[in-house]
Amino acid sequence: MNGQPLNRLLLDTIRAWDPFGYGNDAYEVEAIDVLQAVYDTDDARALAARILSIYEFAFDAAIPFRDCLQLASRLLELKRTASCSFPA
């Protein structure tokens, strides 16, 4: 899986994360920023720091780093799994 199916899967995962309890539709711009960040790094801690920065800047509220790290790890696992190709 790659391209659009992967992007949809990643966006669905990001949108399902509701760190402030505002409802999943409250984070559209942030979801796109996080999607881009997923492609910019393969390091979970670096991605988690970027997620933290995106959401805290947008909402001026703190999120526990471990929550961001869980999301980052999940997103990177999806990216890795999708990029694995198996011989036919």
N, CA, C and O atoms as CSV, one atom per row, in Angstrom:
chain,resi,resn,atom,element,x,y,z
A,1,MET,N,N,0.853,-1.169,0.000
A,1,MET,CA,C,0.000,0.000,0.000
A,1,MET,C,C,0.899,1.232,0.000
A,1,MET,O,O,1.892,1.291,0.725
A,2,ASN,N,N,0.545,2.190,-0.804
A,2,ASN,CA,C,1.260,3.451,-0.810
A,2,ASN,C,C,0.352,4.526,-1.378
A,2,ASN,O,O,-0.788,4.244,-1.746
A,3,GLY,N,N,0.839,5.741,-1.454
A,3,GLY,CA,C,0.074,6.825,-2.052
A,3,GLY,C,C,-1.203,7.127,-1.311
A,3,GLY,O,O,-1.226,7.225,-0.084
A,4,GLN,N,N,-2.271,7.274,-2.080
A,4,GLN,CA,C,-3.539,7.702,-1.498
A,4,GLN,C,C,-4.110,6.749,-0.444
A,4,GLN,O,O,-4.589,7.224,0.586
A,5,PRO,N,N,-4.083,5.433,-0.651
A,5,PRO,CA,C,-4.615,4.564,0.408
A,5,PRO,C,C,-3.863,4.736,1.734
A,5,PRO,O,O,-4.472,4.756,2.804
A,6,LEU,N,N,-2.551,4.857,1.651
A,6,LEU,CA,C,-1.767,5.067,2.874
A,6,LEU,C,C,-2.112,6.413,3.499
A,6,LEU,O,O,-2.292,6.503,4.713
A,7,ASN,N,N,-2.204,7.447,2.692
A,7,ASN,CA,C,-2.555,8.765,3.221
A,7,ASN,C,C,-3.907,8.739,3.914
A,7,ASN,O,O,-4.077,9.339,4.976
A,8,ARG,N,N,-4.865,8.050,3.319
A,8,ARG,CA,C,-6.197,7.949,3.951
A,8,ARG,C,C,-6.118,7.229,5.290
A,8,ARG,O,O,-6.724,7.656,6.272
A,9,LEU,N,N,-5.368,6.137,5.322
A,9,LEU,CA,C,-5.211,5.375,6.563
A,9,LEU,C,C,-4.540,6.228,7.637
A,9,LEU,O,O,-4.985,6.261,8.785
A,10,LEU,N,N,-3.470,6.914,7.254
A,10,LEU,CA,C,-2.781,7.789,8.208
A,10,LEU,C,C,-3.700,8.899,8.686
A,10,LEU,O,O,-3.779,9.161,9.886
A,11,LEU,N,N,-4.398,9.558,7.763
A,11,LEU,CA,C,-5.308,10.643,8.159
A,11,LEU,C,C,-6.439,10.133,9.052
A,11,LEU,O,O,-6.811,10.802,10.016
A,12,ASP,N,N,-6.983,8.969,8.747
A,12,ASP,CA,C,-8.034,8.400,9.603
A,12,ASP,C,C,-7.507,8.169,11.018
A,12,ASP,O,O,-8.207,8.426,11.998
A,13,THR,N,N,-6.284,7.688,11.118
A,13,THR,CA,C,-5.669,7.433,12.424
A,13,THR,C,C,-5.429,8.742,13.168
A,13,THR,O,O,-5.701,8.844,14.365
A,14,ILE,N,N,-4.923,9.730,12.460
A,14,ILE,CA,C,-4.667,11.037,13.079
A,14,ILE,C,C,-5.975,11.678,13.521
A,14,ILE,O,O,-6.075,12.192,14.635
A,15,ARG,N,N,-6.972,11.648,12.652
A,15,ARG,CA,C,-8.272,12.280,12.970
A,15,ARG,C,C,-8.975,11.587,14.129
A,15,ARG,O,O,-9.733,12.226,14.858
A,16,ALA,N,N,-8.737,10.297,14.310
A,16,ALA,CA,C,-9.370,9.563,15.409
A,16,ALA,C,C,-8.790,9.964,16.759
A,16,ALA,O,O,-9.402,9.725,17.800
A,17,TRP,N,N,-7.612,10.573,16.737
A,17,TRP,CA,C,-6.959,11.019,17.968
A,17,TRP,C,C,-7.575,12.351,18.376
A,17,TRP,O,O,-7.566,13.302,17.594
A,18,ASP,N,N,-8.098,12.427,19.565
A,18,ASP,CA,C,-8.798,13.630,20.042
A,18,ASP,C,C,-8.181,14.064,21.375
A,18,ASP,O,O,-8.774,13.842,22.431
A,19,PRO,N,N,-6.999,14.680,21.334
A,19,PRO,CA,C,-6.258,14.941,22.568
A,19,PRO,C,C,-6.920,15.938,23.515
A,19,PRO,O,O,-6.623,15.936,24.710
A,20,PHE,N,N,-7.810,16.789,23.006
A,20,PHE,CA,C,-8.429,17.794,23.866
A,20,PHE,C,C,-9.923,17.564,24.082
A,20,PHE,O,O,-10.574,18.334,24.788
A,21,GLY,N,N,-10.462,16.516,23.482
A,21,GLY,CA,C,-11.877,16.221,23.653
A,21,GLY,C,C,-12.797,17.177,22.917
A,21,GLY,O,O,-13.935,17.391,23.334
A,22,TYR,N,N,-12.311,17.755,21.819
A,22,TYR,CA,C,-13.110,18.710,21.044
A,22,TYR,C,C,-13.900,18.041,19.936
A,22,TYR,O,O,-14.671,18.708,19.246
A,23,GLY,N,N,-13.734,16.769,19.753
A,23,GLY,CA,C,-14.359,16.067,18.629
A,23,GLY,C,C,-13.372,15.955,17.482
A,23,GLY,O,O,-12.540,16.837,17.271
A,24,ASN,N,N,-13.475,14.882,16.759
A,24,ASN,CA,C,-12.495,14.574,15.717
A,24,ASN,C,C,-12.448,15.608,14.597
A,24,ASN,O,O,-11.419,15.735,13.933
A,25,ASP,N,N,-13.517,16.340,14.370
A,25,ASP,CA,C,-13.551,17.327,13.293
A,25,ASP,C,C,-12.835,18.625,13.651
A,25,ASP,O,O,-12.731,19.517,12.809
A,26,ALA,N,N,-12.348,18.748,14.862
A,26,ALA,CA,C,-11.734,19.997,15.322
A,26,ALA,C,C,-10.266,20.132,14.908
A,26,ALA,O,O,-9.645,21.159,15.183
A,27,TYR,N,N,-9.708,19.121,14.258
A,27,TYR,CA,C,-8.266,19.082,14.047
A,27,TYR,C,C,-7.856,18.940,12.582
A,27,TYR,O,O,-6.792,18.386,12.307
A,28,GLU,N,N,-8.641,19.407,11.657
A,28,GLU,CA,C,-8.366,19.180,10.238
A,28,GLU,C,C,-7.004,19.730,9.805
A,28,GLU,O,O,-6.221,19.017,9.176
A,29,VAL,N,N,-6.720,20.978,10.135
A,29,VAL,CA,C,-5.447,21.591,9.746
A,29,VAL,C,C,-4.287,20.864,10.415
A,29,VAL,O,O,-3.265,20.607,9.778
A,30,GLU,N,N,-4.436,20.537,11.670
A,30,GLU,CA,C,-3.378,19.843,12.407
A,30,GLU,C,C,-3.138,18.453,11.826
A,30,GLU,O,O,-1.997,17.997,11.756
A,31,ALA,N,N,-4.209,17.778,11.411
A,31,ALA,CA,C,-4.073,16.440,10.836
A,31,ALA,C,C,-3.211,16.478,9.574
A,31,ALA,O,O,-2.377,15.597,9.365
A,32,ILE,N,N,-3.407,17.480,8.746
A,32,ILE,CA,C,-2.609,17.611,7.525
A,32,ILE,C,C,-1.145,17.885,7.873
A,32,ILE,O,O,-0.242,17.329,7.247
A,33,ASP,N,N,-0.913,18.736,8.866
A,33,ASP,CA,C,0.454,19.019,9.303
A,33,ASP,C,C,1.141,17.766,9.843
A,33,ASP,O,O,2.318,17.532,9.569
A,34,VAL,N,N,0.410,16.970,10.602
A,34,VAL,CA,C,0.977,15.732,11.149
A,34,VAL,C,C,1.256,14.744,10.019
A,34,VAL,O,O,2.283,14.067,10.029
A,35,LEU,N,N,0.352,14.658,9.048
A,35,LEU,CA,C,0.579,13.775,7.907
A,35,LEU,C,C,1.897,14.125,7.213
A,35,LEU,O,O,2.683,13.235,6.888
A,36,GLN,N,N,2.136,15.401,6.989
A,36,GLN,CA,C,3.388,15.816,6.369
A,36,GLN,C,C,4.580,15.422,7.241
A,36,GLN,O,O,5.606,14.973,6.730
A,37,ALA,N,N,4.442,15.590,8.546
A,37,ALA,CA,C,5.532,15.255,9.465
A,37,ALA,C,C,5.850,13.765,9.434
A,37,ALA,O,O,7.006,13.379,9.610
A,38,VAL,N,N,4.848,12.927,9.213
A,38,VAL,CA,C,5.072,11.482,9.129
A,38,VAL,C,C,6.041,11.161,7.990
A,38,VAL,O,O,6.865,10.253,8.100
A,39,TYR,N,N,5.933,11.904,6.914
A,39,TYR,CA,C,6.811,11.671,5.771
A,39,TYR,C,C,8.182,12.323,5.936
A,39,TYR,O,O,9.108,12.019,5.185
A,40,ASP,N,N,8.313,13.205,6.901
A,40,ASP,CA,C,9.575,13.912,7.121
A,40,ASP,C,C,10.544,13.169,8.040
A,40,ASP,O,O,11.725,13.511,8.088
A,41,THR,N,N,10.066,12.160,8.768
A,41,THR,CA,C,10.936,11.464,9.721
A,41,THR,C,C,10.514,10.013,9.884
A,41,THR,O,O,9.366,9.647,9.631
A,42,ASP,N,N,11.460,9.203,10.310
A,42,ASP,CA,C,11.181,7.814,10.670
A,42,ASP,C,C,11.453,7.572,12.150
A,42,ASP,O,O,11.429,6.434,12.617
A,43,ASP,N,N,11.711,8.649,12.879
A,43,ASP,CA,C,12.025,8.563,14.303
A,43,ASP,C,C,10.789,8.917,15.136
A,43,ASP,O,O,10.260,10.024,15.027
A,44,ALA,N,N,10.334,7.983,15.962
A,44,ALA,CA,C,9.098,8.180,16.730
A,44,ALA,C,C,9.192,9.365,17.684
A,44,ALA,O,O,8.233,10.124,17.815
A,45,ARG,N,N,10.320,9.534,18.346
A,45,ARG,CA,C,10.453,10.638,19.303
A,45,ARG,C,C,10.448,11.988,18.584
A,45,ARG,O,O,9.863,12.952,19.077
A,46,ALA,N,N,11.092,12.056,17.436
A,46,ALA,CA,C,11.092,13.297,16.659
A,46,ALA,C,C,9.691,13.608,16.144
A,46,ALA,O,O,9.257,14.760,16.169
A,47,LEU,N,N,8.988,12.585,15.680
A,47,LEU,CA,C,7.621,12.793,15.216
A,47,LEU,C,C,6.715,13.203,16.371
A,47,LEU,O,O,5.876,14.090,16.219
A,48,ALA,N,N,6.881,12.564,17.519
A,48,ALA,CA,C,6.074,12.921,18.693
A,48,ALA,C,C,6.303,14.377,19.091
A,48,ALA,O,O,5.356,15.083,19.436
A,49,ALA,N,N,7.546,14.823,19.045
A,49,ALA,CA,C,7.846,16.221,19.373
A,49,ALA,C,C,7.179,17.158,18.381
A,49,ALA,O,O,6.689,18.222,18.761
A,50,ARG,N,N,7.157,16.769,17.114
A,50,ARG,CA,C,6.506,17.595,16.087
A,50,ARG,C,C,5.000,17.625,16.311
A,50,ARG,O,O,4.385,18.686,16.201
A,51,ILE,N,N,4.400,16.489,16.622
A,51,ILE,CA,C,2.960,16.424,16.910
A,51,ILE,C,C,2.637,17.324,18.096
A,51,ILE,O,O,1.686,18.104,18.057
A,52,LEU,N,N,3.432,17.207,19.138
A,52,LEU,CA,C,3.247,18.042,20.329
A,52,LEU,C,C,3.272,19.514,19.948
A,52,LEU,O,O,2.408,20.284,20.365
A,53,SER,N,N,4.246,19.896,19.169
A,53,SER,CA,C,4.395,21.283,18.743
A,53,SER,C,C,3.191,21.758,17.927
A,53,SER,O,O,2.680,22.855,18.154
A,54,ILE,N,N,2.747,20.947,16.996
A,54,ILE,CA,C,1.611,21.310,16.135
A,54,ILE,C,C,0.359,21.567,16.962
A,54,ILE,O,O,-0.293,22.599,16.806
A,55,TYR,N,N,0.027,20.635,17.832
A,55,TYR,CA,C,-1.216,20.754,18.600
A,55,TYR,C,C,-1.132,21.818,19.692
A,55,TYR,O,O,-2.093,22.553,19.918
A,56,GLU,N,N,-0.006,21.901,20.357
A,56,GLU,CA,C,0.118,22.908,21.413
A,56,GLU,C,C,0.126,24.313,20.829
A,56,GLU,O,O,-0.420,25.231,21.440
A,57,PHE,N,N,0.728,24.503,19.670
A,57,PHE,CA,C,0.717,25.817,19.025
A,57,PHE,C,C,-0.706,26.198,18.620
A,57,PHE,O,O,-1.135,27.331,18.835
A,58,ALA,N,N,-1.432,25.248,18.034
A,58,ALA,CA,C,-2.780,25.519,17.536
A,58,ALA,C,C,-3.785,25.757,18.650
A,58,ALA,O,O,-4.688,26.580,18.499
A,59,PHE,N,N,-3.644,25.053,19.765
A,59,PHE,CA,C,-4.663,25.100,20.809
A,59,PHE,C,C,-4.183,25.721,22.112
A,59,PHE,O,O,-4.958,25.858,23.059
A,60,ASP,N,N,-2.928,26.091,22.166
A,60,ASP,CA,C,-2.358,26.723,23.358
A,60,ASP,C,C,-2.694,25.930,24.626
A,60,ASP,O,O,-3.099,26.484,25.648
A,61,ALA,N,N,-2.508,24.616,24.515
A,61,ALA,CA,C,-2.779,23.720,25.629
A,61,ALA,C,C,-1.773,22.579,25.592
A,61,ALA,O,O,-1.313,22.177,24.523
A,62,ALA,N,N,-1.439,22.067,26.761
A,62,ALA,CA,C,-0.427,21.013,26.876
A,62,ALA,C,C,-1.025,19.632,26.613
A,62,ALA,O,O,-2.187,19.363,26.916
A,63,ILE,N,N,-0.195,18.774,26.042
A,63,ILE,CA,C,-0.514,17.362,25.829
A,63,ILE,C,C,0.647,16.570,26.413
A,63,ILE,O,O,1.801,16.952,26.216
A,64,PRO,N,N,0.382,15.487,27.121
A,64,PRO,CA,C,1.487,14.655,27.599
A,64,PRO,C,C,2.295,14.096,26.425
A,64,PRO,O,O,1.724,13.601,25.453
A,65,PHE,N,N,3.606,14.177,26.517
A,65,PHE,CA,C,4.478,13.686,25.450
A,65,PHE,C,C,4.212,12.217,25.161
A,65,PHE,O,O,4.254,11.805,24.002
A,66,ARG,N,N,3.939,11.422,26.182
A,66,ARG,CA,C,3.720,9.988,25.971
A,66,ARG,C,C,2.510,9.741,25.062
A,66,ARG,O,O,2.496,8.769,24.307
A,67,ASP,N,N,1.493,10.616,25.127
A,67,ASP,CA,C,0.336,10.471,24.234
A,67,ASP,C,C,0.745,10.716,22.784
A,67,ASP,O,O,0.318,10.006,21.874
A,68,CYS,N,N,1.572,11.721,22.590
A,68,CYS,CA,C,2.077,12.025,21.250
A,68,CYS,C,C,2.973,10.906,20.752
A,68,CYS,O,O,2.949,10.563,19.569
A,69,LEU,N,N,3.757,10.340,21.646
A,69,LEU,CA,C,4.655,9.248,21.279
A,69,LEU,C,C,3.868,8.007,20.861
A,69,LEU,O,O,4.263,7.304,19.931
A,70,GLN,N,N,2.766,7.740,21.538
A,70,GLN,CA,C,1.928,6.598,21.152
A,70,GLN,C,C,1.376,6.795,19.742
A,70,GLN,O,O,1.401,5.873,18.926
A,71,LEU,N,N,0.879,8.003,19.459
A,71,LEU,CA,C,0.357,8.280,18.123
A,71,LEU,C,C,1.481,8.191,17.093
A,71,LEU,O,O,1.308,7.585,16.036
A,72,ALA,N,N,2.607,8.781,17.390
A,72,ALA,CA,C,3.738,8.766,16.460
A,72,ALA,C,C,4.167,7.336,16.159
A,72,ALA,O,O,4.412,6.996,15.002
A,73,SER,N,N,4.258,6.513,17.166
A,73,SER,CA,C,4.667,5.116,16.966
A,73,SER,C,C,3.672,4.381,16.079
A,73,SER,O,O,4.067,3.618,15.198
A,74,ARG,N,N,2.408,4.605,16.304
A,74,ARG,CA,C,1.358,3.964,15.492
A,74,ARG,C,C,1.458,4.418,14.034
A,74,ARG,O,O,1.390,3.598,13.119
A,75,LEU,N,N,1.618,5.718,13.825
A,75,LEU,CA,C,1.692,6.255,12.468
A,75,LEU,C,C,2.911,5.721,11.725
A,75,LEU,O,O,2.818,5.357,10.552
A,76,LEU,N,N,4.033,5.676,12.397
A,76,LEU,CA,C,5.248,5.172,11.755
A,76,LEU,C,C,5.151,3.675,11.478
A,76,LEU,O,O,5.687,3.191,10.481
A,77,GLU,N,N,4.481,2.952,12.343
A,77,GLU,CA,C,4.273,1.524,12.097
A,77,GLU,C,C,3.402,1.325,10.853
A,77,GLU,O,O,3.681,0.449,10.034
A,78,LEU,N,N,2.359,2.128,10.712
A,78,LEU,CA,C,1.517,2.055,9.521
A,78,LEU,C,C,2.332,2.374,8.270
A,78,LEU,O,O,2.202,1.698,7.250
A,79,LYS,N,N,3.165,3.396,8.352
A,79,LYS,CA,C,4.001,3.775,7.210
A,79,LYS,C,C,4.975,2.654,6.854
A,79,LYS,O,O,5.142,2.321,5.681
A,80,ARG,N,N,5.616,2.073,7.867
A,80,ARG,CA,C,6.564,0.982,7.620
A,80,ARG,C,C,5.863,-0.239,7.017
A,80,ARG,O,O,6.351,-0.831,6.054
A,81,THR,N,N,4.740,-0.598,7.579
A,81,THR,CA,C,3.997,-1.756,7.107
A,81,THR,C,C,3.556,-1.544,5.658
A,81,THR,O,O,3.634,-2.459,4.837
A,82,ALA,N,N,3.101,-0.348,5.357
A,82,ALA,CA,C,2.618,-0.051,4.012
A,82,ALA,C,C,3.749,-0.048,2.991
A,82,ALA,O,O,3.535,-0.349,1.817
A,83,SER,N,N,4.940,0.289,3.437
A,83,SER,CA,C,6.042,0.378,2.482
A,83,SER,C,C,6.750,-0.957,2.275
A,83,SER,O,O,7.613,-1.074,1.405
A,84,CYS,N,N,6.390,-1.965,3.072
A,84,CYS,CA,C,6.983,-3.285,2.888
A,84,CYS,C,C,6.384,-3.922,1.639
A,84,CYS,O,O,5.168,-3.936,1.450
A,85,SER,N,N,7.231,-4.429,0.828
A,85,SER,CA,C,6.728,-5.146,-0.344
A,85,SER,C,C,7.206,-6.581,-0.272
A,85,SER,O,O,8.348,-6.857,0.098
A,86,PHE,N,N,6.337,-7.464,-0.621
A,86,PHE,CA,C,6.660,-8.885,-0.574
A,86,PHE,C,C,6.769,-9.402,-2.008
A,86,PHE,O,O,5.972,-9.029,-2.870
A,87,PRO,N,N,7.738,-10.243,-2.254
A,87,PRO,CA,C,7.877,-10.795,-3.602
A,87,PRO,C,C,6.663,-11.645,-3.957
A,87,PRO,O,O,6.069,-12.289,-3.093
A,88,ALA,N,N,6.308,-11.641,-5.214
A,88,ALA,CA,C,5.131,-12.409,-5.679
A,88,ALA,C,C,5.465,-13.872,-5.820
A,88,ALA,O,O,4.605,-14.668,-6.198
